[in-house]
């Protein structure tokens, strides 16, 4: 049998990576670049920091799910 993962699981993994990149990019844009918005700098920094922290949480969650999937995936194979 092939060790290849189903398309839905691979798509979920790559979509998760894409969304993490979006969160980090948006957070950095809020903190450093988007000064033309009518938001006070303190609030921009807070919102950007929350987005970056959430990206860190999503990264941790994605890595943990990936490791548990890889470790449980070999149970059906004979030793």
TIVO-2410 file (N, C-alpha, C; in nm, 3 decimals):
# residues 79
REC num residu      c1      c2      c3 atome chaine
REC   1      X   0.083  -0.118   0.000     N      A
REC   1      X   0.000   0.000   0.000    CA      A
REC   1      X   0.087   0.124   0.000     C      A
REC   2      X   0.029   0.230  -0.045     N      A
REC   2      X   0.100   0.356  -0.051    CA      A
REC   2      X   0.094   0.426   0.085     C      A
REC   3      X   0.201   0.496   0.119     N      A
REC   3      X   0.206   0.572   0.243    CA      A
REC   3      X   0.154   0.714   0.223     C      A
REC   4      X   0.098   0.741   0.109     N      A
REC   4      X   0.051   0.875   0.078    CA      A
REC   4      X  -0.076   0.907   0.156     C      A
REC   5      X  -0.084   1.029   0.208     N      A
REC   5      X  -0.199   1.069   0.288    CA      A
REC   5      X  -0.314   1.111   0.197     C      A
REC   6      X  -0.437   1.101   0.245     N      A
REC   6      X  -0.552   1.144   0.166    CA      A
REC   6      X  -0.544   1.291   0.130     C      A
REC   7      X  -0.605   1.327   0.019     N      A
REC   7      X  -0.600   1.463  -0.031    CA      A
REC   7      X  -0.654   1.563   0.071     C      A
REC   8      X  -0.762   1.530   0.139     N      A
REC   8      X  -0.824   1.623   0.234    CA      A
REC   8      X  -0.728   1.657   0.348     C      A
REC   9      X  -0.653   1.560   0.397     N      A
REC   9      X  -0.559   1.586   0.506    CA      A
REC   9      X  -0.442   1.671   0.459     C      A
REC  10      X  -0.394   1.645   0.338     N      A
REC  10      X  -0.286   1.729   0.285    CA      A
REC  10      X  -0.336   1.871   0.259     C      A
REC  11      X  -0.457   1.883   0.207     N      A
REC  11      X  -0.513   2.015   0.179    CA      A
REC  11      X  -0.532   2.093   0.309     C      A
REC  12      X  -0.580   2.026   0.415     N      A
REC  12      X  -0.596   2.091   0.545    CA      A
REC  12      X  -0.463   2.140   0.598     C      A
REC  13      X  -0.359   2.061   0.584     N      A
REC  13      X  -0.226   2.099   0.631    CA      A
REC  13      X  -0.174   2.221   0.557     C      A
REC  14      X  -0.183   2.220   0.424     N      A
REC  14      X  -0.133   2.333   0.345    CA      A
REC  14      X  -0.218   2.458   0.364     C      A
REC  15      X  -0.348   2.441   0.382     N      A
REC  15      X  -0.432   2.556   0.410    CA      A
REC  15      X  -0.397   2.616   0.546     C      A
REC  16      X  -0.366   2.531   0.643     N      A
REC  16      X  -0.324   2.580   0.774    CA      A
REC  16      X  -0.196   2.661   0.765     C      A
REC  17      X  -0.100   2.614   0.687     N      A
REC  17      X   0.024   2.688   0.668    CA      A
REC  17      X  -0.004   2.823   0.601     C      A
REC  18      X  -0.091   2.823   0.501     N      A
REC  18      X  -0.127   2.946   0.432    CA      A
REC  18      X  -0.191   3.046   0.529     C      A
REC  19      X  -0.282   3.000   0.613     N      A
REC  19      X  -0.349   3.090   0.706    CA      A
REC  19      X  -0.253   3.143   0.813     C      A
REC  20      X  -0.159   3.063   0.856     N      A
REC  20      X  -0.057   3.110   0.950    CA      A
REC  20      X   0.022   3.224   0.887     C      A
REC  21      X   0.060   3.208   0.760     N      A
REC  21      X   0.132   3.313   0.690    CA      A
REC  21      X   0.047   3.440   0.679     C      A
REC  22      X  -0.082   3.424   0.654     N      A
REC  22      X  -0.172   3.541   0.644    CA      A
REC  22      X  -0.179   3.612   0.779     C      A
REC  23      X  -0.191   3.538   0.889     N      A
REC  23      X  -0.198   3.600   1.021    CA      A
REC  23      X  -0.070   3.677   1.053     C      A
REC  24      X   0.045   3.616   1.026     N      A
REC  24      X   0.172   3.682   1.054    CA      A
REC  24      X   0.188   3.807   0.967     C      A
REC  25      X   0.158   3.793   0.839     N      A
REC  25      X   0.170   3.906   0.747    CA      A
REC  25      X   0.078   4.021   0.788     C      A
REC  26      X  -0.046   3.990   0.821     N      A
REC  26      X  -0.141   4.094   0.861    CA      A
REC  26      X  -0.097   4.159   0.991     C      A
REC  27      X  -0.050   4.079   1.086     N      A
REC  27      X  -0.002   4.135   1.213    CA      A
REC  27      X   0.116   4.227   1.194     C      A
REC  28      X   0.211   4.187   1.110     N      A
REC  28      X   0.327   4.273   1.084    CA      A
REC  28      X   0.287   4.400   1.009     C      A
REC  29      X   0.193   4.387   0.918     N      A
REC  29      X   0.145   4.506   0.846    CA      A
REC  29      X   0.077   4.604   0.942     C      A
REC  30      X  -0.001   4.552   1.034     N      A
REC  30      X  -0.066   4.640   1.131    CA      A
REC  30      X   0.036   4.711   1.220     C      A
REC  31      X   0.137   4.638   1.263     N      A
REC  31      X   0.235   4.696   1.355    CA      A
REC  31      X   0.326   4.797   1.286     C      A
REC  32      X   0.377   4.764   1.167     N      A
REC  32      X   0.483   4.844   1.108    CA      A
REC  32      X   0.443   4.930   0.989     C      A
REC  33      X   0.342   4.893   0.912     N      A
REC  33      X   0.322   4.958   0.783    CA      A
REC  33      X   0.194   5.040   0.775     C      A
REC  34      X   0.083   4.988   0.821     N      A
REC  34      X  -0.046   5.052   0.796    CA      A
REC  34      X  -0.070   5.172   0.887     C      A
REC  35      X   0.004   5.279   0.863     N      A
REC  35      X  -0.011   5.400   0.943    CA      A
REC  35      X  -0.121   5.491   0.892     C      A
REC  36      X  -0.172   5.467   0.770     N      A
REC  36      X  -0.276   5.552   0.715    CA      A
REC  36      X  -0.415   5.517   0.768     C      A
REC  37      X  -0.427   5.405   0.838     N      A
REC  37      X  -0.555   5.369   0.898    CA      A
REC  37      X  -0.586   5.464   1.013     C      A
REC  38      X  -0.712   5.489   1.034     N      A
REC  38      X  -0.753   5.579   1.142    CA      A
REC  38      X  -0.766   5.502   1.273     C      A
REC  39      X  -0.659   5.433   1.308     N      A
REC  39      X  -0.653   5.357   1.433    CA      A
REC  39      X  -0.535   5.410   1.513     C      A
REC  40      X  -0.553   5.426   1.641     N      A
REC  40      X  -0.443   5.474   1.724    CA      A
REC  40      X  -0.328   5.372   1.722     C      A
REC  41      X  -0.205   5.422   1.725     N      A
REC  41      X  -0.089   5.330   1.718    CA      A
REC  41      X  -0.090   5.222   1.827     C      A
REC  42      X  -0.134   5.255   1.946     N      A
REC  42      X  -0.138   5.156   2.053    CA      A
REC  42      X  -0.234   5.042   2.018     C      A
REC  43      X  -0.348   5.076   1.961     N      A
REC  43      X  -0.445   4.974   1.923    CA      A
REC  43      X  -0.395   4.891   1.804     C      A
REC  44      X  -0.325   4.955   1.711     N      A
REC  44      X  -0.268   4.881   1.598    CA      A
REC  44      X  -0.166   4.780   1.646     C      A
REC  45      X  -0.080   4.821   1.738     N      A
REC  45      X   0.022   4.731   1.791    CA      A
REC  45      X  -0.042   4.616   1.868     C      A
REC  46      X  -0.146   4.646   1.944     N      A
REC  46      X  -0.216   4.541   2.019    CA      A
REC  46      X  -0.282   4.441   1.924     C      A
REC  47      X  -0.350   4.490   1.823     N      A
REC  47      X  -0.417   4.400   1.727    CA      A
REC  47      X  -0.315   4.317   1.649     C      A
REC  48      X  -0.205   4.380   1.607     N      A
REC  48      X  -0.100   4.307   1.537    CA      A
REC  48      X  -0.036   4.201   1.624     C      A
REC  49      X  -0.016   4.234   1.751     N      A
REC  49      X   0.044   4.137   1.843    CA      A
REC  49      X  -0.049   4.018   1.867     C      A
REC  50      X  -0.179   4.045   1.877     N      A
REC  50      X  -0.275   3.937   1.895    CA      A
REC  50      X  -0.274   3.845   1.773     C      A
REC  51      X  -0.268   3.902   1.653     N      A
REC  51      X  -0.265   3.820   1.532    CA      A
REC  51      X  -0.138   3.733   1.526     C      A
REC  52      X  -0.026   3.790   1.563     N      A
REC  52      X   0.099   3.714   1.561    CA      A
REC  52      X   0.098   3.605   1.668     C      A
REC  53      X   0.043   3.636   1.785     N      A
REC  53      X   0.031   3.535   1.890    CA      A
REC  53      X  -0.062   3.422   1.846     C      A
REC  54      X  -0.170   3.456   1.778     N      A
REC  54      X  -0.263   3.355   1.729    CA      A
REC  54      X  -0.195   3.269   1.622     C      A
REC  55      X  -0.112   3.329   1.539     N      A
REC  55      X  -0.037   3.251   1.441    CA      A
REC  55      X   0.056   3.152   1.510     C      A
REC  56      X   0.116   3.194   1.621     N      A
REC  56      X   0.201   3.103   1.698    CA      A
REC  56      X   0.121   2.988   1.756     C      A
REC  57      X   0.002   3.016   1.807     N      A
REC  57      X  -0.085   2.911   1.859    CA      A
REC  57      X  -0.126   2.814   1.749     C      A
REC  58      X  -0.162   2.868   1.633     N      A
REC  58      X  -0.202   2.781   1.521    CA      A
REC  58      X  -0.085   2.695   1.474     C      A
REC  59      X   0.036   2.752   1.477     N      A
REC  59      X   0.154   2.675   1.439    CA      A
REC  59      X   0.175   2.559   1.536     C      A
REC  60      X   0.167   2.588   1.665     N      A
REC  60      X   0.181   2.483   1.766    CA      A
REC  60      X   0.076   2.374   1.746     C      A
REC  61      X  -0.047   2.415   1.725     N      A
REC  61      X  -0.157   2.319   1.708    CA      A
REC  61      X  -0.137   2.235   1.582     C      A
REC  62      X  -0.093   2.298   1.473     N      A
REC  62      X  -0.072   2.225   1.348    CA      A
REC  62      X   0.042   2.124   1.362     C      A
REC  63      X   0.150   2.163   1.428     N      A
REC  63      X   0.263   2.072   1.449    CA      A
REC  63      X   0.222   1.955   1.538     C      A
REC  64      X   0.147   1.983   1.644     N      A
REC  64      X   0.103   1.878   1.736    CA      A
REC  64      X   0.012   1.779   1.664     C      A
REC  65      X  -0.082   1.828   1.583     N      A
REC  65      X  -0.171   1.740   1.508    CA      A
REC  65      X  -0.092   1.658   1.407     C      A
REC  66      X   0.005   1.720   1.344     N      A
REC  66      X   0.086   1.650   1.244    CA      A
REC  66      X   0.166   1.537   1.309     C      A
REC  67      X   0.225   1.564   1.427     N      A
REC  67      X   0.302   1.461   1.496    CA      A
REC  67      X   0.213   1.347   1.541     C      A
REC  68      X   0.095   1.378   1.594     N      A
REC  68      X   0.007   1.271   1.640    CA      A
REC  68      X  -0.044   1.189   1.522     C      A
REC  69      X  -0.066   1.253   1.409     N      A
REC  69      X  -0.110   1.180   1.290    CA      A
REC  69      X   0.001   1.089   1.240     C      A
REC  70      X   0.124   1.138   1.238     N      A
REC  70      X   0.235   1.056   1.190    CA      A
REC  70      X   0.263   0.939   1.284     C      A
REC  71      X   0.251   0.959   1.414     N      A
REC  71      X   0.279   0.851   1.507    CA      A
REC  71      X   0.168   0.746   1.508     C      A
REC  72      X   0.044   0.788   1.483     N      A
REC  72      X  -0.066   0.691   1.484    CA      A
REC  72      X  -0.087   0.628   1.347     C      A
REC  73      X  -0.022   0.677   1.245     N      A
REC  73      X  -0.043   0.625   1.112    CA      A
REC  73      X   0.023   0.492   1.084     C      A
REC  74      X   0.117   0.451   1.166     N      A
REC  74      X   0.191   0.329   1.142    CA      A
REC  74      X   0.137   0.210   1.221     C      A
REC  75      X   0.023   0.223   1.287     N      A
REC  75      X  -0.029   0.114   1.369    CA      A
REC  75      X  -0.079  -0.003   1.285     C      A
REC  76      X  -0.126   0.024   1.163     N      A
REC  76      X  -0.184  -0.082   1.082    CA      A
REC  76      X  -0.080  -0.162   1.004     C      A
REC  77      X   0.042  -0.112   1.000     N      A
REC  77      X   0.146  -0.182   0.925    CA      A
REC  77      X   0.205  -0.294   1.011     C      A
REC  78      X   0.234  -0.409   0.950     N      A
REC  78      X   0.297  -0.518   1.026    CA      A
REC  78      X   0.440  -0.482   1.064     C      A
REC  79      X   0.484  -0.533   1.180     N      A
REC  79      X   0.619  -0.504   1.228    CA      A
REC  79      X   0.720  -0.595   1.162     C      A
***
